[in-house]
Amino acid sequence: MKIHVDLDITPDEMRKLMGLPNVEAFQQQLLDDIRERMRAGAEGYDPLKLFQPYVASSLAGMDMLQKLFSAGLNSGGSTPARTGGDGQD
């Protein structure tokens, strides 16, 4: 059996459907903070040092999400093997 579902919804509606929090204000604050740090240290500013805390936590979150999806996909398609040659379990 194959099921195909098309959803015609906005990203905001998809976020609400999945139960994810609205992080738009947090992202804006994060960008404002990054801009301020860049302005304050324009002379000796090191972009790797600036983004390191944000990238590390983002990668950890993405890794956890990937493992969650992988575990769900691996367990969802498996069926128990039948034991017995007469067709009855």
Secondary structure, DSSP 8 states (H G I E B T S, - for coil): ----------HHHHHHHHT----HHHHHHHHHHHHHHHHHTTTT--HHHHHHHHHHHHHHHHHHHHHHHHHHHHHHT-------SSS--
